[in-house]
Each structure stands twice: as C-alpha cells, then as structure tokens.
Amino acid sequence: MPKERSIGWLLAVALAGALLAGCGGGESGAAAGGSAPPTPAGPGSATLSWTSPSQNIDGSAVANLAGYRIYHGTSANALNNVIQVNSPGITLYVVDNLATGKHYFAVSAYNQAGVESDRSEVASKSIN
C-alpha cells in the first residue's frame, strides 16, 4: 500500500493568499471551532487560514484527514514552534502574543494514521 500524503500545494495557495491579518494582543491562540495551547507573551497576532486538502498525491480523495500542524518561528529556516490543530474542520487559526519582529509560518495536514503532508510555502508577517 503506498504511503498516503496530502497535497501540500492546496495548503500553500490558501495560506499564502489569505495569511496574516491584524496586529494586536489577545488571548493565547484561538482556533475557529476549538481551543489552542498558550503561546509566548508578546504584542501581536497573526491570523492564518487555509483550505483543506481534497486529494492525496496519488490523486485519490482524502478520506481520513485528522488535522493540521502550524509551524512558526522567527526564521524561515527554523520553524521551531508547532501548534497542533486536532480537527480537520478548523481552517482558521489566530496565533497570539507574538513578540515584535518578523514571524514565519507554514501549515501541514495529517491523517488519522499520523502521516503528514509536506508543509505549505512559508509566509511571513512583521509585528511592530
């Protein structure tokens, strides 16, 4: 049986096109339809949105999507912070309490077996 992976470009197109609105404080992370773990204190926030993948790399339909992982950090090459979104229905997430400076983000999808897609293209936002 071939390894199942969600198509990463579906996430990349939506993430790059709809990423990062708003700046200001707030609660420690918020997801549409769910809750999120706390993030480090800081003055800004970034709103991430993406489109759920509908196909695996082999062209078959995604049948067992389990959620997403949001990778972020202060370097495009070191996205060391991971937020796990454990619901495939959540496609909007606010990362709050970001420190002043430039922040980078990428999203991946994973299925019920834990197989993860490639990450989307990296997008960024400056917090003033």
matplotlib code that plots the C-alpha trace (Angstrom):
import matplotlib.pyplot as plt

x = [0.0, 1.5, 2.2, -0.7, 0.3, -2.0, -1.2, 0.8, 0.1, -3.6, -2.5, 0.2, -2.1, -4.6, -2.1, 0.0, -3.2, -5.1, -2.4, -1.9, -4.4, -4.4, -1.9, -2.5, -2.7, -5.3, -5.7, -3.1, -4.1, -7.5, -9.0, -12.3, -14.4, -11.7, -9.2, -5.4, -2.4, -0.8, 1.9, 4.8, 3.8, 4.1, 2.3, 1.0, -1.0, -1.3, -4.4, -3.8, -6.3, -6.0, -8.1, -8.5, -6.7, -9.1, -6.6, -3.6, -0.5, -1.6, -4.9, -7.1, -9.6, -8.5, -10.8, -9.2, -7.9, -7.3, -6.0, -3.2, 0.2, 1.1, 4.9, 6.2, 9.3, 11.4, 13.4, 12.1, 14.6, 13.8, 10.1, 10.7, 7.3, 4.5, 0.8, -1.3, -4.9, -6.7, -9.8, -10.0, -12.9, -10.7, -9.1, -8.6, -6.2, -5.0, -1.5, -1.5, 1.1, 3.8, 6.9, 7.9, 9.8, 9.2, 7.5, 7.3, 4.6, 3.8, 1.0, 0.8, -2.1, -2.0, -4.3, -5.6, -2.6, -0.3, 1.1, 1.9, 1.8, 4.6, 4.5, 3.0, 5.2, 6.5, 4.6, 5.6, 4.3, 6.1, 4.9, 5.5]
y = [0.0, 3.4, 6.0, 8.4, 12.1, 15.1, 17.5, 20.4, 22.9, 23.1, 24.4, 26.7, 28.5, 29.4, 30.1, 32.5, 34.2, 34.6, 34.7, 37.1, 39.8, 42.0, 43.0, 43.4, 41.4, 38.9, 35.5, 32.8, 31.3, 30.7, 28.4, 28.6, 25.9, 24.8, 25.8, 26.1, 25.8, 29.0, 30.8, 33.1, 36.6, 39.4, 42.3, 41.0, 38.3, 36.6, 35.1, 32.1, 30.4, 27.6, 25.3, 21.6, 19.3, 17.2, 14.9, 12.8, 13.0, 9.9, 11.7, 9.7, 11.5, 12.4, 10.2, 10.3, 13.8, 14.3, 17.8, 20.3, 21.4, 25.1, 25.6, 29.1, 30.8, 34.0, 32.5, 31.0, 28.2, 27.5, 27.0, 25.5, 26.1, 23.7, 24.1, 21.0, 21.6, 18.3, 19.0, 18.7, 21.2, 24.1, 26.1, 29.4, 29.9, 33.0, 32.9, 35.5, 37.0, 37.3, 39.4, 42.4, 41.3, 39.2, 35.8, 33.0, 30.3, 27.1, 24.6, 20.9, 18.4, 14.9, 11.9, 9.5, 7.3, 10.2, 10.6, 14.3, 16.2, 18.4, 21.9, 24.8, 27.5, 29.8, 33.1, 35.9, 38.8, 41.6, 42.6, 46.2]
z = [0.0, -1.0, 1.7, 1.9, 1.9, 1.5, -1.3, 0.1, -2.6, -1.7, 1.7, 0.2, -2.2, 0.5, 3.2, 1.0, -0.3, 2.9, 5.6, 8.4, 9.2, 12.2, 14.7, 18.4, 21.6, 22.6, 24.2, 23.7, 20.4, 19.1, 16.5, 14.8, 16.5, 19.1, 21.6, 21.4, 23.6, 25.1, 23.1, 24.4, 25.5, 23.1, 21.5, 18.2, 16.5, 13.1, 11.6, 9.4, 7.1, 4.6, 2.5, 3.5, 1.0, -1.0, -2.8, -1.9, -4.0, -6.0, -6.9, -4.6, -2.4, 1.2, 3.4, 6.8, 7.4, 11.1, 11.5, 10.8, 12.2, 12.2, 12.2, 13.1, 14.2, 13.8, 10.9, 7.7, 8.1, 11.7, 12.3, 15.7, 17.3, 16.4, 17.1, 16.6, 15.4, 16.1, 13.9, 10.1, 10.2, 11.6, 8.8, 10.6, 13.5, 15.3, 16.7, 19.5, 21.8, 19.1, 20.0, 17.9, 14.8, 11.7, 12.1, 9.6, 9.2, 7.3, 7.6, 7.0, 7.1, 8.7, 8.6, 11.2, 10.7, 11.6, 8.1, 7.5, 4.2, 3.0, 4.6, 2.7, 1.4, 4.1, 4.7, 7.0, 9.0, 10.7, 14.2, 15.1]

ax = plt.figure().add_subplot(projection="3d")
ax.plot(x, y, z, "-o")
ax.set_aspect("equal")
plt.show()
